[in-house]
Amino acid sequence: MSDDAFDTIMRSLDPPMVVVTTAFEGEQAGCLVGFHAQSSIEPRRCAVWLSKANRTYRIAVRATSLAVHFLTSADHDLAAHFGGLTGDEVDKFADLAVGLTEEGVPLLTACPHRVLLRRTSLMDEGGDHVCFVGEPVDAVSSGPFVPLRLSAVSDVHPGHAADDC
Ligand SMILES: Cc1cc2nc3c(=O)[nH]c(=O)nc-3n(C[C@H](O)[C@H](O)[C@H](O)COP(=O)(O)O)c2cc1C
């Protein structure tokens, strides 16, 4: 198998970026995520894949809810904040306007396009990322938007490399 060909194909897809937030017993977490997708039409389901190296993963495995914030082409700085910093070292929410769900999951006021997921299943097939599937229990959007894509955040270096774990 050619890793180069595989990587070329995946990079060419230029996926849209999201910020996934979660919380458990008052601890908040969130990170930039490129691995995500709608995973069922009826019933509607969404999946996100979180790196075992990330603090967000460690909170998410204990949490029941995840908020998926869909970034727009104007959100580069937010992507750098959530993708370039780790909650192991800084409080990413300290200077941000956030609302809270009933479970205390932070909702980023700056992001008008988001889906709140109640986790339905989790799959760890032994790789460096774990799949979280959830039922959308709330969704808000201010209308059609241009997503922030992977190619626009190539300058952001992950706060945790996937092989940190
Ligand atoms: C372009 C880009 C894409 C990323 N995609 C993912 C992803 O799909 N899943 C994930 O768990 N982390 C992903 N990361 C890494 C995390 O966003 C990053 O390591 C973050 O600092 C982790 O923060 P935390 O330790 O507070 O959770 C990505 C980072 C970048 C820069």
The ligand as an ORCA input file, in Angstrom:
! r2SCAN-3c Opt
* xyz 0 1
  C      -5.772     20.761     10.897
  C      -5.986     19.985     12.167
  C      -6.894     18.930     12.206
  C      -7.092     18.208     13.383
  N      -7.988     17.167     13.391
  C      -8.213     16.497     14.560
  C      -9.192     15.450     14.611
  O      -9.848     15.118     13.621
  N      -9.398     14.842     15.808
  C      -8.709     15.189     16.940
  O      -8.964     14.608     18.003
  N      -7.739     16.146     16.910
  C      -7.494     16.809     15.748
  N      -6.551     17.795     15.707
  C      -5.678     18.007     16.877
  C      -6.256     18.817     18.028
  O      -7.121     19.851     17.592
  C      -5.084     19.445     18.835
  O      -4.129     18.462     19.180
  C      -5.548     20.179     20.077
  O      -4.475     20.996     20.518
  C      -5.949     19.243     21.204
  O      -6.397     20.004     22.296
  P      -6.793     19.323     23.690
  O      -5.571     18.601     24.218
  O      -7.192     20.486     24.569
  O      -7.930     18.398     23.435
  C      -6.360     18.544     14.560
  C      -5.464     19.620     14.526
  C      -5.259     20.340     13.342
  C      -4.289     21.486     13.357
*
